[in-house]
Amino acid sequence: MRAVITVIGKDNVGILAKVSSVCTKYNANVIEVTQSVLQDMFAMIMLADISSLNDDFVKLADEMTALGDELKLSIHTMHEDIFNSMHKI
């Protein structure tokens, strides 16, 4: 099982580290990351293995949302199954 985590907002030092540390707290293994900085805007998509989570997925997603609020970023965490269903033609 995997999760797709997206982050969008004004660029700042340590965004990747802070998002990764929440993944570490929940034992979500970061598999792949792509990020871009366009002028002062930060955009990132992260794929994380959540098959060995040490807590509920909803708690992970809620903590990511709270981190986004704290950093004034949009952080969205979606289970891969939902992501695939939304993007299926």
PyMOL Python script that loads the backbone (N, CA, C, O; Angstrom):
from pymol import cmd

cmd.read_pdbstr("""\
ATOM      1  N   MET A   1       0.837  -1.176   0.000  1.00  0.00           N
ATOM      2  CA  MET A   1       0.000   0.000   0.000  1.00  0.00           C
ATOM      3  C   MET A   1       0.883   1.241   0.000  1.00  0.00           C
ATOM      4  O   MET A   1       1.922   1.299   0.658  1.00  0.00           O
ATOM      5  N   ARG A   2       0.430   2.229  -0.762  1.00  0.00           N
ATOM      6  CA  ARG A   2       1.202   3.455  -0.856  1.00  0.00           C
ATOM      7  C   ARG A   2       0.280   4.661  -0.690  1.00  0.00           C
ATOM      8  O   ARG A   2      -0.941   4.561  -0.817  1.00  0.00           O
ATOM      9  N   ALA A   3       0.900   5.794  -0.403  1.00  0.00           N
ATOM     10  CA  ALA A   3       0.187   7.057  -0.300  1.00  0.00           C
ATOM     11  C   ALA A   3       0.859   8.073  -1.201  1.00  0.00           C
ATOM     12  O   ALA A   3       2.073   8.042  -1.401  1.00  0.00           O
ATOM     13  N   VAL A   4       0.053   8.974  -1.741  1.00  0.00           N
ATOM     14  CA  VAL A   4       0.551  10.082  -2.540  1.00  0.00           C
ATOM     15  C   VAL A   4       0.395  11.339  -1.687  1.00  0.00           C
ATOM     16  O   VAL A   4      -0.704  11.669  -1.242  1.00  0.00           O
ATOM     17  N   ILE A   5       1.503  12.028  -1.468  1.00  0.00           N
ATOM     18  CA  ILE A   5       1.500  13.250  -0.656  1.00  0.00           C
ATOM     19  C   ILE A   5       1.905  14.399  -1.570  1.00  0.00           C
ATOM     20  O   ILE A   5       2.966  14.365  -2.192  1.00  0.00           O
ATOM     21  N   THR A   6       1.046  15.421  -1.646  1.00  0.00           N
ATOM     22  CA  THR A   6       1.361  16.592  -2.463  1.00  0.00           C
ATOM     23  C   THR A   6       1.523  17.803  -1.559  1.00  0.00           C
ATOM     24  O   THR A   6       0.812  17.964  -0.566  1.00  0.00           O
ATOM     25  N   VAL A   7       2.467  18.642  -1.924  1.00  0.00           N
ATOM     26  CA  VAL A   7       2.743  19.869  -1.162  1.00  0.00           C
ATOM     27  C   VAL A   7       2.868  21.015  -2.156  1.00  0.00           C
ATOM     28  O   VAL A   7       3.624  20.932  -3.124  1.00  0.00           O
ATOM     29  N   ILE A   8       2.119  22.086  -1.908  1.00  0.00           N
ATOM     30  CA  ILE A   8       2.172  23.266  -2.768  1.00  0.00           C
ATOM     31  C   ILE A   8       2.138  24.509  -1.895  1.00  0.00           C
ATOM     32  O   ILE A   8       1.351  24.589  -0.951  1.00  0.00           O
ATOM     33  N   GLY A   9       2.991  25.479  -2.207  1.00  0.00           N
ATOM     34  CA  GLY A   9       2.971  26.740  -1.476  1.00  0.00           C
ATOM     35  C   GLY A   9       4.239  27.535  -1.691  1.00  0.00           C
ATOM     36  O   GLY A   9       5.060  27.210  -2.548  1.00  0.00           O
ATOM     37  N   LYS A  10       4.381  28.561  -0.912  1.00  0.00           N
ATOM     38  CA  LYS A  10       5.556  29.434  -0.992  1.00  0.00           C
ATOM     39  C   LYS A  10       6.787  28.656  -0.511  1.00  0.00           C
ATOM     40  O   LYS A  10       6.747  27.992   0.525  1.00  0.00           O
ATOM     41  N   ASP A  11       7.862  28.747  -1.264  1.00  0.00           N
ATOM     42  CA  ASP A  11       9.089  28.031  -0.928  1.00  0.00           C
ATOM     43  C   ASP A  11       9.682  28.542   0.384  1.00  0.00           C
ATOM     44  O   ASP A  11       9.636  29.734   0.687  1.00  0.00           O
ATOM     45  N   ASN A  12      10.233  27.616   1.142  1.00  0.00           N
ATOM     46  CA  ASN A  12      10.872  27.925   2.414  1.00  0.00           C
ATOM     47  C   ASN A  12      11.861  26.809   2.736  1.00  0.00           C
ATOM     48  O   ASN A  12      11.739  25.704   2.208  1.00  0.00           O
ATOM     49  N   VAL A  13      12.811  27.080   3.572  1.00  0.00           N
ATOM     50  CA  VAL A  13      13.817  26.094   3.948  1.00  0.00           C
ATOM     51  C   VAL A  13      13.177  24.984   4.790  1.00  0.00           C
ATOM     52  O   VAL A  13      12.419  25.269   5.717  1.00  0.00           O
ATOM     53  N   GLY A  14      13.476  23.738   4.474  1.00  0.00           N
ATOM     54  CA  GLY A  14      13.118  22.613   5.319  1.00  0.00           C
ATOM     55  C   GLY A  14      11.787  21.948   5.062  1.00  0.00           C
ATOM     56  O   GLY A  14      11.371  21.102   5.854  1.00  0.00           O
ATOM     57  N   ILE A  15      11.100  22.295   3.984  1.00  0.00           N
ATOM     58  CA  ILE A  15       9.791  21.690   3.731  1.00  0.00           C
ATOM     59  C   ILE A  15       9.915  20.179   3.572  1.00  0.00           C
ATOM     60  O   ILE A  15       9.192  19.423   4.221  1.00  0.00           O
ATOM     61  N   LEU A  16      10.821  19.740   2.717  1.00  0.00           N
ATOM     62  CA  LEU A  16      10.998  18.303   2.489  1.00  0.00           C
ATOM     63  C   LEU A  16      11.367  17.591   3.786  1.00  0.00           C
ATOM     64  O   LEU A  16      10.856  16.505   4.061  1.00  0.00           O
ATOM     65  N   ALA A  17      12.229  18.178   4.568  1.00  0.00           N
ATOM     66  CA  ALA A  17      12.649  17.569   5.833  1.00  0.00           C
ATOM     67  C   ALA A  17      11.480  17.433   6.811  1.00  0.00           C
ATOM     68  O   ALA A  17      11.347  16.413   7.487  1.00  0.00           O
ATOM     69  N   LYS A  18      10.643  18.454   6.883  1.00  0.00           N
ATOM     70  CA  LYS A  18       9.515  18.412   7.824  1.00  0.00           C
ATOM     71  C   LYS A  18       8.468  17.387   7.403  1.00  0.00           C
ATOM     72  O   LYS A  18       7.938  16.657   8.241  1.00  0.00           O
ATOM     73  N   VAL A  19       8.172  17.331   6.122  1.00  0.00           N
ATOM     74  CA  VAL A  19       7.218  16.334   5.628  1.00  0.00           C
ATOM     75  C   VAL A  19       7.792  14.927   5.822  1.00  0.00           C
ATOM     76  O   VAL A  19       7.076  14.017   6.239  1.00  0.00           O
ATOM     77  N   SER A  20       9.070  14.750   5.521  1.00  0.00           N
ATOM     78  CA  SER A  20       9.719  13.448   5.702  1.00  0.00           C
ATOM     79  C   SER A  20       9.734  13.019   7.163  1.00  0.00           C
ATOM     80  O   SER A  20       9.608  11.831   7.461  1.00  0.00           O
ATOM     81  N   SER A  21       9.888  13.973   8.077  1.00  0.00           N
ATOM     82  CA  SER A  21       9.932  13.605   9.499  1.00  0.00           C
ATOM     83  C   SER A  21       8.568  13.121   9.989  1.00  0.00           C
ATOM     84  O   SER A  21       8.496  12.271  10.877  1.00  0.00           O
ATOM     85  N   VAL A  22       7.484  13.656   9.417  1.00  0.00           N
ATOM     86  CA  VAL A  22       6.156  13.120   9.765  1.00  0.00           C
ATOM     87  C   VAL A  22       6.032  11.697   9.231  1.00  0.00           C
ATOM     88  O   VAL A  22       5.485  10.827   9.909  1.00  0.00           O
ATOM     89  N   CYS A  23       6.532  11.455   8.029  1.00  0.00           N
ATOM     90  CA  CYS A  23       6.528  10.086   7.486  1.00  0.00           C
ATOM     91  C   CYS A  23       7.303   9.150   8.403  1.00  0.00           C
ATOM     92  O   CYS A  23       6.853   8.038   8.678  1.00  0.00           O
ATOM     93  N   THR A  24       8.455   9.589   8.873  1.00  0.00           N
ATOM     94  CA  THR A  24       9.275   8.775   9.774  1.00  0.00           C
ATOM     95  C   THR A  24       8.525   8.453  11.061  1.00  0.00           C
ATOM     96  O   THR A  24       8.560   7.320  11.541  1.00  0.00           O
ATOM     97  N   LYS A  25       7.849   9.450  11.615  1.00  0.00           N
ATOM     98  CA  LYS A  25       7.085   9.264  12.861  1.00  0.00           C
ATOM     99  C   LYS A  25       6.058   8.135  12.718  1.00  0.00           C
ATOM    100  O   LYS A  25       5.819   7.390  13.668  1.00  0.00           O
ATOM    101  N   TYR A  26       5.457   8.011  11.540  1.00  0.00           N
ATOM    102  CA  TYR A  26       4.422   6.996  11.310  1.00  0.00           C
ATOM    103  C   TYR A  26       4.955   5.748  10.611  1.00  0.00           C
ATOM    104  O   TYR A  26       4.179   4.866  10.242  1.00  0.00           O
ATOM    105  N   ASN A  27       6.267   5.668  10.429  1.00  0.00           N
ATOM    106  CA  ASN A  27       6.916   4.535   9.777  1.00  0.00           C
ATOM    107  C   ASN A  27       6.482   4.381   8.317  1.00  0.00           C
ATOM    108  O   ASN A  27       6.384   3.265   7.806  1.00  0.00           O
ATOM    109  N   ALA A  28       6.227   5.504   7.656  1.00  0.00           N
ATOM    110  CA  ALA A  28       5.921   5.509   6.228  1.00  0.00           C
ATOM    111  C   ALA A  28       7.236   5.711   5.483  1.00  0.00           C
ATOM    112  O   ALA A  28       7.923   6.712   5.683  1.00  0.00           O
ATOM    113  N   ASN A  29       7.575   4.769   4.637  1.00  0.00           N
ATOM    114  CA  ASN A  29       8.847   4.808   3.922  1.00  0.00           C
ATOM    115  C   ASN A  29       8.716   5.620   2.636  1.00  0.00           C
ATOM    116  O   ASN A  29       7.925   5.271   1.759  1.00  0.00           O
ATOM    117  N   VAL A  30       9.480   6.691   2.522  1.00  0.00           N
ATOM    118  CA  VAL A  30       9.452   7.524   1.319  1.00  0.00           C
ATOM    119  C   VAL A  30      10.136   6.755   0.189  1.00  0.00           C
ATOM    120  O   VAL A  30      11.309   6.394   0.286  1.00  0.00           O
ATOM    121  N   ILE A  31       9.387   6.515  -0.874  1.00  0.00           N
ATOM    122  CA  ILE A  31       9.881   5.739  -2.006  1.00  0.00           C
ATOM    123  C   ILE A  31      10.441   6.648  -3.092  1.00  0.00           C
ATOM    124  O   ILE A  31      11.512   6.404  -3.647  1.00  0.00           O
ATOM    125  N   GLU A  32       9.685   7.704  -3.377  1.00  0.00           N
ATOM    126  CA  GLU A  32      10.075   8.583  -4.479  1.00  0.00           C
ATOM    127  C   GLU A  32       9.592   9.998  -4.188  1.00  0.00           C
ATOM    128  O   GLU A  32       8.536  10.203  -3.590  1.00  0.00           O
ATOM    129  N   VAL A  33      10.394  10.975  -4.625  1.00  0.00           N
ATOM    130  CA  VAL A  33      10.051  12.384  -4.443  1.00  0.00           C
ATOM    131  C   VAL A  33      10.402  13.139  -5.712  1.00  0.00           C
ATOM    132  O   VAL A  33      11.466  12.936  -6.298  1.00  0.00           O
ATOM    133  N   THR A  34       9.509  13.998  -6.124  1.00  0.00           N
ATOM    134  CA  THR A  34       9.819  14.949  -7.170  1.00  0.00           C
ATOM    135  C   THR A  34       9.379  16.315  -6.670  1.00  0.00           C
ATOM    136  O   THR A  34       8.292  16.471  -6.115  1.00  0.00           O
ATOM    137  N   GLN A  35      10.235  17.293  -6.875  1.00  0.00           N
ATOM    138  CA  GLN A  35       9.911  18.639  -6.413  1.00  0.00           C
ATOM    139  C   GLN A  35      10.443  19.664  -7.392  1.00  0.00           C
ATOM    140  O   GLN A  35      11.422  19.435  -8.102  1.00  0.00           O
ATOM    141  N   SER A  36       9.765  20.803  -7.406  1.00  0.00           N
ATOM    142  CA  SER A  36      10.187  21.919  -8.252  1.00  0.00           C
ATOM    143  C   SER A  36       9.981  23.207  -7.490  1.00  0.00           C
ATOM    144  O   SER A  36       9.074  23.327  -6.666  1.00  0.00           O
ATOM    145  N   VAL A  37      10.836  24.162  -7.778  1.00  0.00           N
ATOM    146  CA  VAL A  37      10.661  25.510  -7.264  1.00  0.00           C
ATOM    147  C   VAL A  37      10.555  26.416  -8.479  1.00  0.00           C
ATOM    148  O   VAL A  37      11.490  26.520  -9.273  1.00  0.00           O
ATOM    149  N   LEU A  38       9.409  27.071  -8.619  1.00  0.00           N
ATOM    150  CA  LEU A  38       9.156  27.984  -9.723  1.00  0.00           C
ATOM    151  C   LEU A  38       9.077  29.377  -9.133  1.00  0.00           C
ATOM    152  O   LEU A  38       8.095  29.734  -8.482  1.00  0.00           O
ATOM    153  N   GLN A  39      10.128  30.170  -9.369  1.00  0.00           N
ATOM    154  CA  GLN A  39      10.301  31.468  -8.728  1.00  0.00           C
ATOM    155  C   GLN A  39      10.260  31.260  -7.217  1.00  0.00           C
ATOM    156  O   GLN A  39      11.230  30.743  -6.663  1.00  0.00           O
ATOM    157  N   ASP A  40       9.183  31.639  -6.521  1.00  0.00           N
ATOM    158  CA  ASP A  40       9.143  31.421  -5.070  1.00  0.00           C
ATOM    159  C   ASP A  40       8.090  30.390  -4.671  1.00  0.00           C
ATOM    160  O   ASP A  40       7.747  30.273  -3.495  1.00  0.00           O
ATOM    161  N   MET A  41       7.571  29.634  -5.660  1.00  0.00           N
ATOM    162  CA  MET A  41       6.546  28.620  -5.387  1.00  0.00           C
ATOM    163  C   MET A  41       7.169  27.223  -5.348  1.00  0.00           C
ATOM    164  O   MET A  41       7.957  26.853  -6.218  1.00  0.00           O
ATOM    165  N   PHE A  42       6.798  26.459  -4.323  1.00  0.00           N
ATOM    166  CA  PHE A  42       7.306  25.107  -4.109  1.00  0.00           C
ATOM    167  C   PHE A  42       6.205  24.119  -4.475  1.00  0.00           C
ATOM    168  O   PHE A  42       5.051  24.309  -4.091  1.00  0.00           O
ATOM    169  N   ALA A  43       6.549  23.074  -5.210  1.00  0.00           N
ATOM    170  CA  ALA A  43       5.610  22.000  -5.545  1.00  0.00           C
ATOM    171  C   ALA A  43       6.331  20.669  -5.379  1.00  0.00           C
ATOM    172  O   ALA A  43       7.447  20.487  -5.866  1.00  0.00           O
ATOM    173  N   MET A  44       5.670  19.732  -4.677  1.00  0.00           N
ATOM    174  CA  MET A  44       6.299  18.429  -4.443  1.00  0.00           C
ATOM    175  C   MET A  44       5.236  17.332  -4.500  1.00  0.00           C
ATOM    176  O   MET A  44       4.112  17.505  -4.029  1.00  0.00           O
ATOM    177  N   ILE A  45       5.617  16.216  -5.080  1.00  0.00           N
ATOM    178  CA  ILE A  45       4.820  14.992  -5.015  1.00  0.00           C
ATOM    179  C   ILE A  45       5.714  13.924  -4.411  1.00  0.00           C
ATOM    180  O   ILE A  45       6.833  13.695  -4.870  1.00  0.00           O
ATOM    181  N   MET A  46       5.203  13.276  -3.377  1.00  0.00           N
ATOM    182  CA  MET A  46       5.957  12.243  -2.668  1.00  0.00           C
ATOM    183  C   MET A  46       5.130  10.957  -2.689  1.00  0.00           C
ATOM    184  O   MET A  46       3.918  10.986  -2.479  1.00  0.00           O
ATOM    185  N   LEU A  47       5.788   9.847  -2.941  1.00  0.00           N
ATOM    186  CA  LEU A  47       5.160   8.535  -2.880  1.00  0.00           C
ATOM    187  C   LEU A  47       5.756   7.816  -1.677  1.00  0.00           C
ATOM    188  O   LEU A  47       6.976   7.697  -1.558  1.00  0.00           O
ATOM    189  N   ALA A  48       4.887   7.337  -0.784  1.00  0.00           N
ATOM    190  CA  ALA A  48       5.354   6.687   0.441  1.00  0.00           C
ATOM    191  C   ALA A  48       4.710   5.316   0.599  1.00  0.00           C
ATOM    192  O   ALA A  48       3.514   5.148   0.360  1.00  0.00           O
ATOM    193  N   ASP A  49       5.513   4.340   1.001  1.00  0.00           N
ATOM    194  CA  ASP A  49       5.018   3.001   1.321  1.00  0.00           C
ATOM    195  C   ASP A  49       4.399   3.064   2.712  1.00  0.00           C
ATOM    196  O   ASP A  49       5.082   3.381   3.686  1.00  0.00           O
ATOM    197  N   ILE A  50       3.101   2.760   2.806  1.00  0.00           N
ATOM    198  CA  ILE A  50       2.408   2.832   4.100  1.00  0.00           C
ATOM    199  C   ILE A  50       1.989   1.455   4.602  1.00  0.00           C
ATOM    200  O   ILE A  50       1.132   1.348   5.480  1.00  0.00           O
ATOM    201  N   SER A  51       2.586   0.404   4.051  1.00  0.00           N
ATOM    202  CA  SER A  51       2.203  -0.954   4.447  1.00  0.00           C
ATOM    203  C   SER A  51       2.646  -1.295   5.867  1.00  0.00           C
ATOM    204  O   SER A  51       2.122  -2.241   6.455  1.00  0.00           O
ATOM    205  N   SER A  52       3.594  -0.553   6.431  1.00  0.00           N
ATOM    206  CA  SER A  52       4.082  -0.834   7.791  1.00  0.00           C
ATOM    207  C   SER A  52       3.796   0.320   8.746  1.00  0.00           C
ATOM    208  O   SER A  52       4.549   0.535   9.695  1.00  0.00           O
ATOM    209  N   LEU A  53       2.716   1.067   8.505  1.00  0.00           N
ATOM    210  CA  LEU A  53       2.390   2.182   9.399  1.00  0.00           C
ATOM    211  C   LEU A  53       2.245   1.683  10.836  1.00  0.00           C
ATOM    212  O   LEU A  53       1.737   0.588  11.077  1.00  0.00           O
ATOM    213  N   ASN A  54       2.699   2.503  11.783  1.00  0.00           N
ATOM    214  CA  ASN A  54       2.577   2.141  13.187  1.00  0.00           C
ATOM    215  C   ASN A  54       1.351   2.792  13.840  1.00  0.00           C
ATOM    216  O   ASN A  54       1.173   2.717  15.056  1.00  0.00           O
ATOM    217  N   ASP A  55       0.511   3.431  13.020  1.00  0.00           N
ATOM    218  CA  ASP A  55      -0.717   4.058  13.507  1.00  0.00           C
ATOM    219  C   ASP A  55      -1.689   4.137  12.335  1.00  0.00           C
ATOM    220  O   ASP A  55      -1.382   3.662  11.242  1.00  0.00           O
ATOM    221  N   ASP A  56      -2.831   4.719  12.550  1.00  0.00           N
ATOM    222  CA  ASP A  56      -3.875   4.803  11.544  1.00  0.00           C
ATOM    223  C   ASP A  56      -3.500   5.782  10.424  1.00  0.00           C
ATOM    224  O   ASP A  56      -2.923   6.837  10.690  1.00  0.00           O
ATOM    225  N   PHE A  57      -3.822   5.439   9.186  1.00  0.00           N
ATOM    226  CA  PHE A  57      -3.546   6.295   8.035  1.00  0.00           C
ATOM    227  C   PHE A  57      -4.194   7.665   8.182  1.00  0.00           C
ATOM    228  O   PHE A  57      -3.609   8.676   7.794  1.00  0.00           O
ATOM    229  N   VAL A  58      -5.397   7.702   8.740  1.00  0.00           N
ATOM    230  CA  VAL A  58      -6.111   8.973   8.913  1.00  0.00           C
ATOM    231  C   VAL A  58      -5.323   9.917   9.820  1.00  0.00           C
ATOM    232  O   VAL A  58      -5.304  11.127   9.593  1.00  0.00           O
ATOM    233  N   LYS A  59      -4.675   9.368  10.842  1.00  0.00           N
ATOM    234  CA  LYS A  59      -3.854  10.205  11.733  1.00  0.00           C
ATOM    235  C   LYS A  59      -2.666  10.796  10.980  1.00  0.00           C
ATOM    236  O   LYS A  59      -2.331  11.966  11.166  1.00  0.00           O
ATOM    237  N   LEU A  60      -2.035   9.993  10.136  1.00  0.00           N
ATOM    238  CA  LEU A  60      -0.940  10.488   9.299  1.00  0.00           C
ATOM    239  C   LEU A  60      -1.438  11.626   8.410  1.00  0.00           C
ATOM    240  O   LEU A  60      -0.809  12.681   8.336  1.00  0.00           O
ATOM    241  N   ALA A  61      -2.561  11.411   7.740  1.00  0.00           N
ATOM    242  CA  ALA A  61      -3.109  12.428   6.842  1.00  0.00           C
ATOM    243  C   ALA A  61      -3.471  13.700   7.608  1.00  0.00           C
ATOM    244  O   ALA A  61      -3.219  14.809   7.135  1.00  0.00           O
ATOM    245  N   ASP A  62      -4.059  13.535   8.785  1.00  0.00           N
ATOM    246  CA  ASP A  62      -4.432  14.702   9.594  1.00  0.00           C
ATOM    247  C   ASP A  62      -3.210  15.481  10.057  1.00  0.00           C
ATOM    248  O   ASP A  62      -3.223  16.712  10.077  1.00  0.00           O
ATOM    249  N   GLU A  63      -2.150  14.760  10.429  1.00  0.00           N
ATOM    250  CA  GLU A  63      -0.933  15.450  10.867  1.00  0.00           C
ATOM    251  C   GLU A  63      -0.270  16.189   9.698  1.00  0.00           C
ATOM    252  O   GLU A  63       0.278  17.275   9.881  1.00  0.00           O
ATOM    253  N   MET A  64      -0.321  15.604   8.511  1.00  0.00           N
ATOM    254  CA  MET A  64       0.218  16.298   7.335  1.00  0.00           C
ATOM    255  C   MET A  64      -0.579  17.571   7.057  1.00  0.00           C
ATOM    256  O   MET A  64       0.001  18.612   6.749  1.00  0.00           O
ATOM    257  N   THR A  65      -1.889  17.492   7.162  1.00  0.00           N
ATOM    258  CA  THR A  65      -2.731  18.675   6.958  1.00  0.00           C
ATOM    259  C   THR A  65      -2.404  19.752   7.983  1.00  0.00           C
ATOM    260  O   THR A  65      -2.304  20.931   7.646  1.00  0.00           O
ATOM    261  N   ALA A  66      -2.238  19.338   9.243  1.00  0.00           N
ATOM    262  CA  ALA A  66      -1.897  20.290  10.308  1.00  0.00           C
ATOM    263  C   ALA A  66      -0.532  20.928  10.054  1.00  0.00           C
ATOM    264  O   ALA A  66      -0.351  22.121  10.297  1.00  0.00           O
ATOM    265  N   LEU A  67       0.425  20.142   9.569  1.00  0.00           N
ATOM    266  CA  LEU A  67       1.735  20.683   9.232  1.00  0.00           C
ATOM    267  C   LEU A  67       1.602  21.719   8.125  1.00  0.00           C
ATOM    268  O   LEU A  67       2.242  22.770   8.166  1.00  0.00           O
ATOM    269  N   GLY A  68       0.772  21.417   7.141  1.00  0.00           N
ATOM    270  CA  GLY A  68       0.541  22.366   6.070  1.00  0.00           C
ATOM    271  C   GLY A  68      -0.043  23.674   6.589  1.00  0.00           C
ATOM    272  O   GLY A  68       0.364  24.755   6.163  1.00  0.00           O
ATOM    273  N   ASP A  69      -0.993  23.572   7.506  1.00  0.00           N
ATOM    274  CA  ASP A  69      -1.577  24.779   8.099  1.00  0.00           C
ATOM    275  C   ASP A  69      -0.511  25.591   8.833  1.00  0.00           C
ATOM    276  O   ASP A  69      -0.458  26.816   8.724  1.00  0.00           O
ATOM    277  N   GLU A  70       0.332  24.885   9.578  1.00  0.00           N
ATOM    278  CA  GLU A  70       1.400  25.543  10.345  1.00  0.00           C
ATOM    279  C   GLU A  70       2.395  26.264   9.432  1.00  0.00           C
ATOM    280  O   GLU A  70       2.851  27.365   9.740  1.00  0.00           O
ATOM    281  N   LEU A  71       2.724  25.628   8.306  1.00  0.00           N
ATOM    282  CA  LEU A  71       3.717  26.181   7.385  1.00  0.00           C
ATOM    283  C   LEU A  71       3.093  27.042   6.282  1.00  0.00           C
ATOM    284  O   LEU A  71       3.794  27.560   5.413  1.00  0.00           O
ATOM    285  N   LYS A  72       1.766  27.187   6.334  1.00  0.00           N
ATOM    286  CA  LYS A  72       1.035  27.946   5.304  1.00  0.00           C
ATOM    287  C   LYS A  72       1.237  27.329   3.913  1.00  0.00           C
ATOM    288  O   LYS A  72       1.485  28.023   2.927  1.00  0.00           O
ATOM    289  N   LEU A  73       1.118  25.984   3.879  1.00  0.00           N
ATOM    290  CA  LEU A  73       1.222  25.210   2.647  1.00  0.00           C
ATOM    291  C   LEU A  73      -0.030  24.363   2.490  1.00  0.00           C
ATOM    292  O   LEU A  73      -0.748  24.113   3.457  1.00  0.00           O
ATOM    293  N   SER A  74      -0.282  23.928   1.278  1.00  0.00           N
ATOM    294  CA  SER A  74      -1.334  22.945   1.047  1.00  0.00           C
ATOM    295  C   SER A  74      -0.664  21.574   1.000  1.00  0.00           C
ATOM    296  O   SER A  74       0.080  21.270   0.067  1.00  0.00           O
ATOM    297  N   ILE A  75      -0.935  20.744   2.019  1.00  0.00           N
ATOM    298  CA  ILE A  75      -0.400  19.379   2.033  1.00  0.00           C
ATOM    299  C   ILE A  75      -1.589  18.429   2.016  1.00  0.00           C
ATOM    300  O   ILE A  75      -2.447  18.469   2.898  1.00  0.00           O
ATOM    301  N   HIS A  76      -1.625  17.575   0.998  1.00  0.00           N
ATOM    302  CA  HIS A  76      -2.728  16.630   0.837  1.00  0.00           C
ATOM    303  C   HIS A  76      -2.156  15.219   0.792  1.00  0.00           C
ATOM    304  O   HIS A  76      -1.227  14.939   0.035  1.00  0.00           O
ATOM    305  N   THR A  77      -2.714  14.341   1.601  1.00  0.00           N
ATOM    306  CA  THR A  77      -2.251  12.949   1.678  1.00  0.00           C
ATOM    307  C   THR A  77      -3.394  12.045   1.239  1.00  0.00           C
ATOM    308  O   THR A  77      -4.476  12.071   1.825  1.00  0.00           O
ATOM    309  N   MET A  78      -3.149  11.247   0.206  1.00  0.00           N
ATOM    310  CA  MET A  78      -4.204  10.414  -0.352  1.00  0.00           C
ATOM    311  C   MET A  78      -3.715   8.973  -0.505  1.00  0.00           C
ATOM    312  O   MET A  78      -2.606   8.729  -0.980  1.00  0.00           O
ATOM    313  N   HIS A  79      -4.552   8.034  -0.100  1.00  0.00           N
ATOM    314  CA  HIS A  79      -4.242   6.619  -0.282  1.00  0.00           C
ATOM    315  C   HIS A  79      -4.163   6.333  -1.785  1.00  0.00           C
ATOM    316  O   HIS A  79      -4.949   6.868  -2.567  1.00  0.00           O
ATOM    317  N   GLU A  80      -3.233   5.508  -2.168  1.00  0.00           N
ATOM    318  CA  GLU A  80      -3.015   5.200  -3.581  1.00  0.00           C
ATOM    319  C   GLU A  80      -4.281   4.669  -4.260  1.00  0.00           C
ATOM    320  O   GLU A  80      -4.535   4.990  -5.420  1.00  0.00           O
ATOM    321  N   ASP A  81      -5.071   3.869  -3.558  1.00  0.00           N
ATOM    322  CA  ASP A  81      -6.296   3.315  -4.159  1.00  0.00           C
ATOM    323  C   ASP A  81      -7.278   4.430  -4.542  1.00  0.00           C
ATOM    324  O   ASP A  81      -7.900   4.377  -5.603  1.00  0.00           O
ATOM    325  N   ILE A  82      -7.410   5.426  -3.682  1.00  0.00           N
ATOM    326  CA  ILE A  82      -8.283   6.548  -3.983  1.00  0.00           C
ATOM    327  C   ILE A  82      -7.717   7.349  -5.160  1.00  0.00           C
ATOM    328  O   ILE A  82      -8.447   7.733  -6.074  1.00  0.00           O
ATOM    329  N   PHE A  83      -6.405   7.590  -5.118  1.00  0.00           N
ATOM    330  CA  PHE A  83      -5.740   8.324  -6.196  1.00  0.00           C
ATOM    331  C   PHE A  83      -5.980   7.632  -7.531  1.00  0.00           C
ATOM    332  O   PHE A  83      -6.341   8.279  -8.514  1.00  0.00           O
ATOM    333  N   ASN A  84      -5.779   6.318  -7.567  1.00  0.00           N
ATOM    334  CA  ASN A  84      -5.967   5.560  -8.817  1.00  0.00           C
ATOM    335  C   ASN A  84      -7.414   5.591  -9.286  1.00  0.00           C
ATOM    336  O   ASN A  84      -7.676   5.713 -10.483  1.00  0.00           O
ATOM    337  N   SER A  85      -8.352   5.481  -8.356  1.00  0.00           N
ATOM    338  CA  SER A  85      -9.770   5.518  -8.728  1.00  0.00           C
ATOM    339  C   SER A  85     -10.157   6.879  -9.296  1.00  0.00           C
ATOM    340  O   SER A  85     -10.946   6.955 -10.237  1.00  0.00           O
ATOM    341  N   MET A  86      -9.613   7.944  -8.737  1.00  0.00           N
ATOM    342  CA  MET A  86      -9.934   9.284  -9.209  1.00  0.00           C
ATOM    343  C   MET A  86      -9.375   9.566 -10.594  1.00  0.00           C
ATOM    344  O   MET A  86      -9.924  10.385 -11.331  1.00  0.00           O
ATOM    345  N   HIS A  87      -8.285   8.892 -10.955  1.00  0.00           N
ATOM    346  CA  HIS A  87      -7.608   9.184 -12.213  1.00  0.00           C
ATOM    347  C   HIS A  87      -7.780   8.067 -13.254  1.00  0.00           C
ATOM    348  O   HIS A  87      -7.038   7.994 -14.233  1.00  0.00           O
ATOM    349  N   LYS A  88      -8.762   7.212 -13.023  1.00  0.00           N
ATOM    350  CA  LYS A  88      -9.045   6.132 -13.961  1.00  0.00           C
ATOM    351  C   LYS A  88     -10.058   6.631 -14.989  1.00  0.00           C
ATOM    352  O   LYS A  88     -11.038   7.292 -14.646  1.00  0.00           O
ATOM    353  N   ILE A  89      -9.808   6.309 -16.227  1.00  0.00           N
ATOM    354  CA  ILE A  89     -10.724   6.745 -17.301  1.00  0.00           C
ATOM    355  C   ILE A  89     -11.697   5.637 -17.600  1.00  0.00           C
ATOM    356  O   ILE A  89     -12.556   5.788 -18.468  1.00  0.00           O
TER     357      ILE A  89
END
""", "prot")
cmd.dss("prot")
cmd.show_as("cartoon", "prot")
cmd.util.cbc("prot")
cmd.orient("prot")
